[in-house]
Structures are given as structure tokens and as C-alpha cells.
Amino acid sequence: MLIFELLNNPLLLVILAIVAFLYASVGHGGASGYLAIMSLFAFPVIFMKPTALVLNILVSGISFYFYYRQKQFDCKLFWPFAIASIPFSFLGGFLKVETHLYKIILGTVLLFAIARLVGLFGKSNKEIQPINLPLALIIGAIIGFISGLIGIGGGIILSPVLLLLGWATMKQTAAVSALFIFVNSISGLFGFVSNGGTIPMASSPLIAVVVFGGIVGGYYGSKKMNTITLRNVLAVVLLIAVFKLYTT
């Protein structure tokens, strides 16, 4: 099927809007979800990475705006991860990955997304622990590199880390993750373009639907909205995508 026909598939557009809504509601840009859906619709890998990064930048920026307005953002929690992740995200975006390896890495990251959606990392400690700066820098660098390599912002990995280590509340995690995804996605996209990659202009039909989903999700998520059923459905879709990635 031609790219043009894929991009104008109504089912694809509806699913991407839902993905943007759900991810924005928890402070994420949705790249792992977009990549999973594009994989299910058999998009070429060369199209997937830059498109996911562009959509990620838009939705994470929208999500951060709403969480910032609710005064949930903590700059002291954000900068250690960001300062280490940005250069490594550029490096990851610059590198070209063989298709088979790309699918394996993406499938592994999608397992994190599934765990996050079904609530395995859904609780924060009652007592917030002080951040360990050296560890935060190392974590940021690792997440940044993986993010740039496969075309995500890294929030799907950062969020569980913040919650499991007890460094942030749920709302703080969402706000920090949103801006972390935003800057990482920009850095990764610059790295991709710097190595001769191009941004598919044909992906513009996807922008309107994810921006709409991102606005609604960011608004309701920042004000506490229960979307458990929809997240479970999306988790099943991502699980199917993981199976396809590992078996093709």
C-alpha cells in the first residue's frame, strides 16, 4: 500500500488521536505508541522514526503546557536528566540502525510502555526521596541515547524510574517527563537530519489528529481523569505490535 493511502486511512487517524490523548494525559508525547501503530500498518522504518519524533515534539509540548499551568513542574528534578540526555539523544538520532535490530530495541521499549499503561509503575512513594545526582546523570545519558536511536522521547522509560526510585510524585513525574520528551525529541530529530535523514512532509495529515488528541489529553490528564479502560485497550494493541516486531 502506498504511503499516501496509509496516511489517509480513517482507522489509522482515529487510533493515533486516541494514542495522543492517552499519552498526553500522563505527560508523554506518545512516540512509542505512534511507532507501534505505524508498525502494525506496515509503514517503512525510514518513515517511522522522524515522523514519531515530530509528533512527539508537538504532543509532549502541549502536555507540558497543561501540567506546568497546574504548577507540577520541578526544574531541579528535570535538569540533571536533560543535561545528560540531550547530547546522547543527538548521538542516537545521528546513528543509523539496521532494521532487524531497530525492531528488537523498539519492541523492548514498548514493553515498558505496556507496563506503564497497565499501572505497574502507577504509584509513587508517600515520602519523596532526594535525587541522586550522579545516578540521574547516568540514567539521563542512557535514556537519551536509546531515545534518539529509535525515535522516542524517553519519557516511557524515565517515568517508571522516577516513581520506582521515589524521586517524584505522579504529577511531578508527568510534568518532568513531558519536557524531557520535548527536548530529547528535538535533539534526536536534529541528529537524524544531521546524518542526511529527511522529515517526511507527507506525514502532515497525522499532525492535526495528534495535536487534537494531545490537547484534550493534556487538559484532562493534568486535572485527573480516569482512562483505565482505554489504557488497557491500548496496552493490548501495543502488545500485538511487540509480537509483530519480534516475529517479522
C-alpha positions as CSV (number, residue, x, y, z in Angstrom):
1,M,0.0,0.0,0.0
2,L,1.3,3.5,-0.9
3,I,2.3,5.9,1.9
4,F,-0.4,8.3,0.7
5,E,-3.1,5.7,1.1
6,L,-1.8,4.7,4.6
7,L,-1.8,8.3,5.8
8,N,-5.4,8.8,4.8
9,N,-6.7,5.6,6.4
10,P,-9.5,6.8,8.8
11,L,-8.8,3.9,11.2
12,L,-5.2,5.0,11.5
13,L,-6.1,8.6,12.2
14,V,-8.6,7.7,14.9
15,I,-6.2,5.4,16.6
16,L,-3.4,8.0,16.6
17,A,-5.7,10.6,18.1
18,I,-6.6,8.1,20.9
19,V,-2.9,7.3,21.4
20,A,-2.0,11.0,21.6
21,F,-4.9,11.6,24.1
22,L,-3.8,8.8,26.4
23,Y,-0.1,9.5,26.4
24,A,-0.6,13.3,26.8
25,S,-2.8,12.6,29.8
26,V,0.2,11.1,31.7
27,G,2.8,13.7,30.4
28,H,4.1,11.7,27.5
29,G,4.4,12.5,23.8
30,G,3.3,9.1,22.5
31,A,6.2,8.2,20.2
32,S,6.3,4.6,21.4
33,G,2.6,4.3,20.6
34,Y,2.9,6.0,17.2
35,L,5.7,3.7,16.3
36,A,3.7,0.6,17.4
37,I,0.7,1.7,15.3
38,M,2.8,2.6,12.3
39,S,4.4,-0.8,12.6
40,L,1.0,-2.5,12.6
41,F,0.0,-0.6,9.5
42,A,3.3,-1.7,7.8
43,F,4.9,1.7,7.4
44,P,8.6,1.6,6.3
45,V,11.1,2.1,9.2
46,I,12.7,5.1,7.4
47,F,9.4,6.9,7.7
48,M,8.6,5.9,11.2
49,K,11.5,7.4,13.2
50,P,11.3,11.0,12.0
51,T,7.5,11.1,11.9
52,A,7.3,9.8,15.5
53,L,9.8,12.4,16.7
54,V,7.8,15.3,15.1
55,L,4.5,14.1,16.5
56,N,6.3,13.6,19.9
57,I,7.5,17.2,20.0
58,L,4.1,18.5,19.4
59,V,2.2,16.4,21.9
60,S,4.8,16.5,24.7
61,G,4.9,20.3,24.3
62,I,1.2,20.5,24.7
63,S,1.1,18.1,27.6
64,F,3.9,20.1,29.4
65,Y,2.0,23.3,29.0
66,F,-1.0,21.9,30.9
67,Y,1.0,20.3,33.6
68,Y,3.1,23.5,34.0
69,R,0.0,25.5,34.4
70,Q,-1.0,23.2,37.3
71,K,2.4,24.1,38.9
72,Q,3.6,20.5,38.9
73,F,7.0,21.1,37.2
74,D,10.2,20.9,39.3
75,C,13.2,22.2,37.4
76,K,15.6,20.8,40.0
77,L,14.3,17.3,39.1
78,F,14.4,18.0,35.4
79,W,17.8,19.4,34.6
80,P,20.1,16.5,35.7
81,F,18.4,14.1,33.3
82,A,18.1,16.7,30.5
83,I,21.7,17.9,30.6
84,A,23.0,14.3,30.1
85,S,20.3,13.1,27.8
86,I,20.3,15.9,25.1
87,P,23.8,15.2,23.6
88,F,23.3,11.4,23.8
89,S,19.9,11.7,22.1
90,F,21.6,13.7,19.3
91,L,24.1,10.9,19.0
92,G,21.4,8.2,18.9
93,G,19.5,10.1,16.3
94,F,22.6,10.5,14.2
95,L,23.3,6.8,14.1
96,K,21.6,4.5,11.6
97,V,20.3,1.2,12.9
98,E,19.8,-2.0,10.9
99,T,16.1,-2.7,10.6
100,H,16.1,-6.0,12.5
101,L,18.0,-4.5,15.4
102,Y,15.7,-1.5,15.4
103,K,12.6,-3.7,15.7
104,I,14.1,-5.6,18.6
105,I,15.0,-2.4,20.5
106,L,11.6,-0.8,19.8
107,G,9.8,-4.0,20.9
108,T,11.7,-3.9,24.2
109,V,10.9,-0.3,24.8
110,L,7.2,-1.0,24.0
111,L,7.2,-3.5,26.9
112,F,8.0,-0.5,29.2
113,A,5.1,1.4,27.6
114,I,2.7,-1.5,28.2
115,A,3.8,-1.8,31.8
116,R,3.3,1.9,32.3
117,L,-0.2,1.9,30.7
118,V,-1.5,-1.0,32.9
119,G,-0.3,0.7,36.0
120,L,2.7,-1.4,37.1
121,F,4.5,1.9,37.7
122,G,1.4,3.8,38.7
123,K,2.1,4.5,42.3
124,S,4.6,7.0,43.8
125,N,6.1,6.7,47.3
126,K,4.4,8.7,50.0
127,E,7.8,10.1,51.1
128,I,9.8,11.7,48.2
129,Q,13.5,10.9,48.3
130,P,16.2,13.4,47.4
131,I,17.6,12.9,43.9
132,N,21.0,11.2,43.5
133,L,22.8,13.5,41.0
134,P,25.4,11.1,39.6
135,L,22.9,8.4,39.1
136,A,20.4,10.8,37.5
137,L,23.1,11.9,35.0
138,I,23.9,8.3,34.1
139,I,20.2,7.4,33.7
140,G,19.6,10.5,31.6
141,A,22.5,9.7,29.2
142,I,21.3,6.1,28.7
143,I,17.7,7.1,28.1
144,G,18.8,9.9,25.8
145,F,20.9,7.5,23.6
146,I,18.1,4.9,23.3
147,S,15.5,7.6,22.6
148,G,17.5,9.1,19.7
149,L,18.3,5.7,18.3
150,I,14.7,4.5,17.8
151,G,12.8,7.8,17.6
152,I,11.2,8.4,21.0
153,G,11.5,11.0,23.7
154,G,12.3,8.6,26.6
155,G,9.5,9.5,28.9
156,I,8.2,6.0,28.8
157,I,11.5,4.9,30.5
158,L,12.1,8.0,32.7
159,S,8.6,7.9,34.3
160,P,9.0,4.4,35.9
161,V,12.5,5.3,37.1
162,L,11.3,8.4,38.9
163,L,8.4,6.6,40.5
164,L,10.4,3.5,41.5
165,L,13.2,5.5,43.0
166,G,10.8,7.7,44.8
167,W,12.1,10.9,43.4
168,A,8.8,12.4,42.3
169,T,5.1,12.3,42.7
170,M,2.8,11.1,39.9
171,K,2.0,14.7,38.8
172,Q,5.7,15.8,39.0
173,T,6.7,12.8,37.0
174,A,4.2,13.7,34.3
175,A,5.4,17.3,34.1
176,V,9.1,16.4,34.1
177,S,8.7,13.6,31.6
178,A,6.8,15.9,29.2
179,L,9.6,18.5,29.0
180,F,12.2,15.7,29.0
181,I,10.5,14.2,25.9
182,F,10.2,17.5,24.2
183,V,13.9,18.4,24.4
184,N,15.1,14.9,23.7
185,S,12.8,14.6,20.6
186,I,14.2,17.9,19.2
187,S,17.8,16.7,19.9
188,G,17.1,13.3,18.3
189,L,15.5,14.8,15.3
190,F,18.5,17.2,14.8
191,G,20.8,14.2,15.0
192,F,18.7,12.3,12.4
193,V,18.7,15.2,10.0
194,S,22.4,15.9,10.5
195,N,23.2,12.5,9.1
196,G,21.3,13.0,5.9
197,G,17.8,12.0,7.2
198,T,14.8,13.8,6.0
199,I,11.5,14.7,7.6
200,P,8.6,13.2,5.6
201,M,6.4,16.1,4.6
202,A,3.7,13.6,3.7
203,S,3.1,13.0,7.4
204,S,1.2,16.3,7.8
205,P,-2.2,14.6,7.9
206,L,-1.1,12.9,11.2
207,I,-0.3,16.2,12.8
208,A,-3.8,17.6,13.1
209,V,-5.2,14.4,14.8
210,V,-2.4,14.0,17.3
211,V,-2.5,17.7,18.2
212,F,-6.2,17.4,18.9
213,G,-5.7,14.3,21.0
214,G,-2.8,15.9,22.8
215,I,-4.7,19.0,23.7
216,V,-7.7,17.0,25.1
217,G,-5.4,14.5,26.9
218,G,-3.1,17.1,28.4
219,Y,-6.1,19.2,29.7
220,Y,-7.9,16.3,31.3
221,G,-4.8,14.4,32.5
222,S,-3.5,17.4,34.3
223,K,-6.8,17.7,36.1
224,K,-7.1,14.0,37.0
225,M,-9.1,11.9,34.6
226,N,-9.7,8.1,34.8
227,T,-8.9,6.5,31.5
228,I,-8.1,3.0,32.8
229,T,-10.2,1.0,30.3
230,L,-8.8,2.9,27.3
231,R,-5.3,2.5,28.5
232,N,-5.8,-1.3,28.9
233,V,-7.1,-1.5,25.3
234,L,-4.1,0.5,24.1
235,A,-1.8,-1.9,26.1
236,V,-3.3,-4.8,24.1
237,V,-2.7,-3.0,20.8
238,L,1.0,-2.4,21.8
239,L,1.4,-6.0,22.8
240,I,0.2,-7.1,19.4
241,A,2.7,-4.7,17.9
242,V,5.5,-6.1,20.0
243,F,4.6,-9.6,18.8
244,K,4.7,-8.4,15.2
245,L,8.1,-6.7,15.7
246,Y,9.6,-9.8,17.2
247,T,8.3,-12.2,14.6
248,T,8.8,-10.3,11.3
